[in-house]
Amino acid sequence: KILYEHGHIVTGWDNCFHGEENDVIAWCNGGMHYVDVTDNFKTESFDAVVHLAGRSVVPDSMIDPAEYYRVNIQGTQNVLQNISTPHFIFASTSSAWEMASP
């Protein structure tokens, strides 16, 4: 939202893993794309990337650690290899920014 309000072109990527769409799309004046970070996607270039695609539910990660590795490690590597950007911020998950977070 802040990037949008400061005149930046904001492009959103989400795979809607949790089956929800939130108000993020309202701030994506560069479009919203339904992409999984572990998929093959064409190389793109952005001024900056804020990566929030990590999985974060600890009990689920204990049940299926390979899936968490696939998304959190391999997915991040995939983004780094396929996106050209001078600025990369990795915050693991947008859950860290939700109101319910401690």
N, CA and C atoms as an extended XYZ file, in Angstrom:
306
Properties=species:S:1:pos:R:3:atomname:S:1:resname:S:1:resid:I:1 pbc="F F F"
N         0.821       -1.188        0.000 N   LYS     1
C         0.000        0.000        0.000 CA  LYS     1
C         0.869        1.256        0.000 C   LYS     1
N         1.922        1.259        0.807 N   ILE     2
C         2.792        2.425        0.889 CA  ILE     2
C         3.502        2.665       -0.441 C   ILE     2
N         3.969        1.581       -1.057 N   LEU     3
C         4.624        1.741       -2.366 CA  LEU     3
C         3.654        2.334       -3.378 C   LEU     3
N         2.448        1.832       -3.402 N   TYR     4
C         1.409        2.344       -4.297 CA  TYR     4
C         1.143        3.827       -4.026 C   TYR     4
N         0.993        4.164       -2.762 N   GLU     5
C         0.688        5.548       -2.390 CA  GLU     5
C         1.824        6.511       -2.735 C   GLU     5
N         3.040        5.989       -2.873 N   HIS     6
C         4.177        6.827       -3.238 CA  HIS     6
C         4.455        6.796       -4.744 C   HIS     6
N         3.496        6.314       -5.517 N   GLY     7
C         3.587        6.383       -6.971 CA  GLY     7
C         4.332        5.259       -7.655 C   GLY     7
N         4.656        4.187       -6.929 N   HIS     8
C         5.350        3.061       -7.537 CA  HIS     8
C         4.353        2.141       -8.249 C   HIS     8
N         4.827        1.433       -9.254 N   ILE     9
C         4.019        0.398       -9.895 CA  ILE     9
C         4.213       -0.877       -9.088 C   ILE     9
N         3.131       -1.398       -8.569 N   VAL    10
C         3.166       -2.572       -7.692 CA  VAL    10
C         2.525       -3.747       -8.428 C   VAL    10
N         3.297       -4.817       -8.569 N   THR    11
C         2.816       -6.040       -9.203 CA  THR    11
C         2.731       -7.108       -8.122 C   THR    11
N         1.579       -7.741       -7.991 N   GLY    12
C         1.393       -8.774       -6.978 CA  GLY    12
C         1.464      -10.162       -7.562 C   GLY    12
N         2.059      -11.065       -6.812 N   TRP    13
C         2.080      -12.493       -7.146 CA  TRP    13
C         1.555      -13.237       -5.932 C   TRP    13
N         0.654      -14.159       -6.153 N   ASP    14
C         0.140      -14.970       -5.055 CA  ASP    14
C        -0.368      -16.274       -5.639 C   ASP    14
N        -0.283      -17.352       -4.885 N   ASN    15
C        -0.855      -18.616       -5.333 CA  ASN    15
C        -2.153      -18.930       -4.602 C   ASN    15
N        -2.584      -18.034       -3.732 N   CYS    16
C        -3.825      -18.199       -2.953 CA  CYS    16
C        -3.867      -19.541       -2.238 C   CYS    16
N        -2.737      -19.939       -1.668 N   PHE    17
C        -2.599      -21.211       -0.965 CA  PHE    17
C        -3.655      -21.383        0.116 C   PHE    17
N        -3.952      -20.319        0.824 N   HIS    18
C        -4.915      -20.402        1.914 CA  HIS    18
C        -6.353      -20.234        1.444 C   HIS    18
N        -6.550      -20.126        0.134 N   GLY    19
C        -7.901      -20.011       -0.410 CA  GLY    19
C        -8.556      -18.679       -0.138 C   GLY    19
N        -7.750      -17.665        0.054 N   GLU    20
C        -8.325      -16.354        0.331 CA  GLU    20
C        -7.714      -15.309       -0.584 C   GLU    20
N        -8.492      -14.342       -0.880 N   GLU    21
C        -7.977      -13.174       -1.574 CA  GLU    21
C        -8.273      -11.999       -0.668 C   GLU    21
N        -7.256      -11.206       -0.412 N   ASN    22
C        -7.456      -10.080        0.479 CA  ASN    22
C        -7.395       -8.775       -0.305 C   ASN    22
N        -7.242       -7.682        0.375 N   ASP    23
C        -7.274       -6.385       -0.281 CA  ASP    23
C        -5.971       -6.018       -0.979 C   ASP    23
N        -4.986       -6.906       -0.997 N   VAL    24
C        -3.711       -6.610       -1.649 CA  VAL    24
C        -3.931       -6.237       -3.113 C   VAL    24
N        -4.843       -6.900       -3.763 N   ILE    25
C        -5.096       -6.645       -5.178 CA  ILE    25
C        -5.457       -5.178       -5.440 C   ILE    25
N        -6.053       -4.504       -4.465 N   ALA    26
C        -6.423       -3.095       -4.624 CA  ALA    26
C        -5.202       -2.206       -4.807 C   ALA    26
N        -4.035       -2.655       -4.342 N   TRP    27
C        -2.821       -1.848       -4.420 CA  TRP    27
C        -1.897       -2.292       -5.543 C   TRP    27
N        -2.325       -3.248       -6.342 N   CYS    28
C        -1.488       -3.789       -7.425 CA  CYS    28
C        -1.842       -3.125       -8.751 C   CYS    28
N        -1.371       -1.902       -8.931 N   ASN    29
C        -1.650       -1.185      -10.170 CA  ASN    29
C        -0.867       -1.754      -11.351 C   ASN    29
N         0.077       -2.650      -11.088 N   GLY    30
C         0.820       -3.341      -12.143 CA  GLY    30
C         0.245       -4.709      -12.441 C   GLY    30
N        -0.885       -5.028      -11.810 N   GLY    31
C        -1.552       -6.306      -12.035 CA  GLY    31
C        -1.306       -7.306      -10.929 C   GLY    31
N        -2.196       -8.256      -10.838 N   MET    32
C        -2.092       -9.347       -9.870 CA  MET    32
C        -1.971      -10.633      -10.674 C   MET    32
N        -0.952      -11.424      -10.353 N   HIS    33
C        -0.698      -12.663      -11.086 CA  HIS    33
C        -0.730      -13.821      -10.096 C   HIS    33
N        -1.347      -14.895      -10.496 N   TYR    34
C        -1.442      -16.068       -9.635 CA  TYR    34
C        -0.300      -17.009      -10.002 C   TYR    34
N         0.776      -16.913       -9.210 N   VAL    35
C         2.034      -17.591       -9.466 CA  VAL    35
C         2.476      -18.293       -8.188 C   VAL    35
N         3.030      -19.469       -8.337 N   ASP    36
C         3.632      -20.187       -7.220 CA  ASP    36
C         5.146      -20.025       -7.336 C   ASP    36
N         5.819      -19.649       -6.263 N   VAL    37
C         7.263      -19.406       -6.324 CA  VAL    37
C         8.054      -20.655       -6.678 C   VAL    37
N         7.448      -21.834       -6.554 N   THR    38
C         8.157      -23.062       -6.897 CA  THR    38
C         7.953      -23.456       -8.357 C   THR    38
N         7.065      -22.782       -9.061 N   ASP    39
C         6.821      -23.078      -10.475 CA  ASP    39
C         7.910      -22.464      -11.350 C   ASP    39
N         7.959      -22.942      -12.580 N   ASN    40
C         8.820      -22.300      -13.563 CA  ASN    40
C         8.084      -21.078      -14.083 C   ASN    40
N         8.742      -19.949      -14.075 N   PHE    41
C         8.146      -18.740      -14.622 CA  PHE    41
C         9.234      -17.985      -15.364 C   PHE    41
N         8.803      -17.143      -16.294 N   LYS    42
C         9.791      -16.437      -17.115 CA  LYS    42
C        10.558      -15.414      -16.275 C   LYS    42
N        11.771      -15.184      -16.678 N   THR    43
C        12.619      -14.208      -15.998 CA  THR    43
C        12.028      -12.818      -16.175 C   THR    43
N        11.946      -12.110      -15.083 N   GLU    44
C        11.419      -10.754      -15.105 CA  GLU    44
C        12.362       -9.845      -14.346 C   GLU    44
N        12.164       -8.560      -14.520 N   SER    45
C        12.990       -7.561      -13.849 CA  SER    45
C        12.094       -6.593      -13.096 C   SER    45
N        12.446       -6.324      -11.848 N   PHE    46
C        11.701       -5.396      -11.011 CA  PHE    46
C        12.689       -4.491      -10.281 C   PHE    46
N        12.247       -3.302       -9.928 N   ASP    47
C        13.096       -2.388       -9.145 CA  ASP    47
C        13.361       -2.940       -7.753 C   ASP    47
N        12.388       -3.670       -7.205 N   ALA    48
C        12.527       -4.260       -5.877 CA  ALA    48
C        11.554       -5.427       -5.749 C   ALA    48
N        11.889       -6.361       -4.892 N   VAL    49
C        11.023       -7.505       -4.591 CA  VAL    49
C        10.872       -7.608       -3.079 C   VAL    49
N         9.634       -7.725       -2.616 N   VAL    50
C         9.337       -8.010       -1.217 CA  VAL    50
C         8.729       -9.407       -1.209 C   VAL    50
N         9.502      -10.367       -0.750 N   HIS    51
C         9.136      -11.789       -0.818 CA  HIS    51
C         8.454      -12.203        0.487 C   HIS    51
N         7.157      -12.507        0.395 N   LEU    52
C         6.369      -12.901        1.570 CA  LEU    52
C         5.758      -14.291        1.386 C   LEU    52
N         6.358      -15.113        0.541 N   ALA    53
C         5.724      -16.367        0.146 CA  ALA    53
C         6.103      -17.573        0.991 C   ALA    53
N         6.721      -17.369        2.127 N   GLY    54
C         7.119      -18.502        2.955 CA  GLY    54
C         5.957      -19.137        3.692 C   GLY    54
N         6.094      -20.422        3.947 N   ARG    55
C         5.129      -21.121        4.792 CA  ARG    55
C         5.586      -20.982        6.226 C   ARG    55
N         4.630      -20.801        7.165 N   SER    56
C         5.037      -20.460        8.532 CA  SER    56
C         4.320      -21.212        9.645 C   SER    56
N         3.445      -22.127        9.342 N   VAL    57
C         2.685      -22.814       10.394 CA  VAL    57
C         3.545      -23.938       10.963 C   VAL    57
N         4.053      -23.734       12.164 N   VAL    58
C         5.012      -24.658       12.757 CA  VAL    58
C         4.463      -26.077       12.898 C   VAL    58
N         3.250      -26.300       13.431 N   PRO    59
C         2.770      -27.682       13.529 CA  PRO    59
C         2.705      -28.384       12.170 C   PRO    59
N         2.292      -27.673       11.122 N   ASP    60
C         2.248      -28.267        9.787 CA  ASP    60
C         3.641      -28.574        9.270 C   ASP    60
N         4.602      -27.731        9.620 N   SER    61
C         5.973      -27.959        9.163 CA  SER    61
C         6.571      -29.212        9.804 C   SER    61
N         6.100      -29.572       10.975 N   MET    62
C         6.566      -30.789       11.637 CA  MET    62
C         5.970      -32.027       10.971 C   MET    62
N         4.774      -31.884       10.432 N   ILE    63
C         4.100      -32.995        9.755 CA  ILE    63
C         4.687      -33.211        8.362 C   ILE    63
N         4.970      -32.111        7.652 N   ASP    64
C         5.454      -32.199        6.271 CA  ASP    64
C         6.649      -31.270        6.048 C   ASP    64
N         7.784      -31.593        6.668 N   PRO    65
C         8.945      -30.710        6.540 CA  PRO    65
C         9.457      -30.577        5.107 C   PRO    65
N         9.309      -31.608        4.308 N   ALA    66
C         9.782      -31.545        2.915 CA  ALA    66
C         9.026      -30.478        2.125 C   ALA    66
N         7.753      -30.333        2.380 N   GLU    67
C         6.959      -29.304        1.691 CA  GLU    67
C         7.393      -27.911        2.110 C   GLU    67
N         7.685      -27.735        3.373 N   TYR    68
C         8.155      -26.433        3.855 CA  TYR    68
C         9.528      -26.104        3.285 C   TYR    68
N        10.379      -27.105        3.170 N   TYR    69
C        11.678      -26.904        2.534 CA  TYR    69
C        11.486      -26.534        1.066 C   TYR    69
N        10.612      -27.252        0.384 N   ARG    70
C        10.365      -27.005       -1.044 CA  ARG    70
C         9.920      -25.562       -1.275 C   ARG    70
N         8.976      -25.101       -0.491 N   VAL    71
C         8.451      -23.752       -0.681 CA  VAL    71
C         9.426      -22.692       -0.158 C   VAL    71
N         9.862      -22.840        1.079 N   ASN    72
C        10.661      -21.787        1.719 CA  ASN    72
C        12.082      -21.689        1.180 C   ASN    72
N        12.713      -22.798        0.913 N   ILE    73
C        14.100      -22.771        0.439 CA  ILE    73
C        14.162      -22.812       -1.085 C   ILE    73
N        13.597      -23.846       -1.671 N   GLN    74
C        13.673      -23.972       -3.120 CA  GLN    74
C        12.867      -22.878       -3.830 C   GLN    74
N        11.736      -22.494       -3.263 N   GLY    75
C        10.940      -21.417       -3.864 CA  GLY    75
C        11.684      -20.098       -3.839 C   GLY    75
N        12.359      -19.803       -2.733 N   THR    76
C        13.144      -18.575       -2.638 CA  THR    76
C        14.311      -18.608       -3.616 C   THR    76
N        14.987      -19.744       -3.728 N   GLN    77
C        16.065      -19.879       -4.709 CA  GLN    77
C        15.529      -19.645       -6.125 C   GLN    77
N        14.362      -20.177       -6.404 N   ASN    78
C        13.752      -20.010       -7.713 CA  ASN    78
C        13.489      -18.530       -8.018 C   ASN    78
N        12.976      -17.805       -7.040 N   VAL    79
C        12.725      -16.373       -7.225 CA  VAL    79
C        14.047      -15.645       -7.468 C   VAL    79
N        15.054      -15.936       -6.652 N   LEU    80
C        16.348      -15.265       -6.803 CA  LEU    80
C        16.986      -15.543       -8.162 C   LEU    80
N        16.789      -16.739       -8.689 N   GLN    81
C        17.376      -17.099       -9.977 CA  GLN    81
C        16.601      -16.531      -11.161 C   GLN    81
N        15.316      -16.265      -10.984 N   ASN    82
C        14.481      -15.867      -12.116 CA  ASN    82
C        14.023      -14.417      -12.101 C   ASN    82
N        14.325      -13.703      -11.048 N   ILE    83
C        13.930      -12.297      -10.953 CA  ILE    83
C        15.190      -11.450      -10.876 C   ILE    83
N        15.262      -10.472      -11.732 N   SER    84
C        16.381       -9.541      -11.702 CA  SER    84
C        15.942       -8.303      -10.926 C   SER    84
N        16.633       -8.027       -9.824 N   THR    85
C        16.303       -6.872       -8.995 CA  THR    85
C        17.515       -6.451       -8.171 C   THR    85
N        17.712       -5.157       -8.002 N   PRO    86
C        18.796       -4.722       -7.136 CA  PRO    86
C        18.418       -4.730       -5.649 C   PRO    86
N        17.122       -4.871       -5.359 N   HIS    87
C        16.642       -4.822       -3.970 CA  HIS    87
C        15.735       -6.012       -3.707 C   HIS    87
N        16.120       -6.846       -2.743 N   PHE    88
C        15.347       -8.048       -2.413 CA  PHE    88
C        15.143       -8.098       -0.911 C   PHE    88
N        13.898       -8.073       -0.477 N   ILE    89
C        13.557       -8.164        0.941 CA  ILE    89
C        12.821       -9.476        1.153 C   ILE    89
N        13.357      -10.319        2.040 N   PHE    90
C        12.727      -11.591        2.352 CA  PHE    90
C        12.165      -11.521        3.766 C   PHE    90
N        10.855      -11.591        3.878 N   ALA    91
C        10.217      -11.534        5.189 CA  ALA    91
C         9.561      -12.856        5.547 C   ALA    91
N         9.768      -13.884        4.734 N   SER    92
C         9.277      -15.227        4.979 CA  SER    92
C         7.780      -15.356        4.755 C   SER    92
N         6.995      -14.526        5.387 N   THR    93
C         5.553      -14.665        5.292 CA  THR    93
C         4.872      -13.361        5.649 C   THR    93
N         3.764      -13.110        5.022 N   SER    94
C         3.003      -11.907        5.355 CA  SER    94
C         2.332      -12.063        6.717 C   SER    94
N         2.324      -13.272        7.279 N   SER    95
C         1.723      -13.484        8.600 CA  SER    95
C         2.387      -12.625        9.663 C   SER    95
N         3.619      -12.282        9.452 N   ALA    96
C         4.337      -11.462       10.415 CA  ALA    96
C         3.720      -10.059       10.527 C   ALA    96
N         2.945       -9.687        9.531 N   TRP    97
C         2.391       -8.333        9.500 CA  TRP    97
C         0.919       -8.287        9.804 C   TRP    97
N         0.290       -9.431       10.027 N   GLU    98
C        -1.141       -9.445       10.332 CA  GLU    98
C        -1.411       -8.908       11.740 C   GLU    98
N        -2.579       -8.361       11.920 N   MET    99
C        -2.941       -7.793       13.213 CA  MET    99
C        -2.920       -8.842       14.323 C   MET    99
N        -3.167      -10.114       13.980 N   ALA   100
C        -3.224      -11.164       14.997 CA  ALA   100
C        -1.840      -11.585       15.479 C   ALA   100
N        -0.798      -11.161       14.771 N   SER   101
C         0.557      -11.537       15.172 CA  SER   101
C         0.946      -10.842       16.471 C   SER   101
N         1.707      -11.542       17.306 N   PRO   102
C         2.143      -10.906       18.562 CA  PRO   102
C         3.124       -9.776       18.318 C   PRO   102
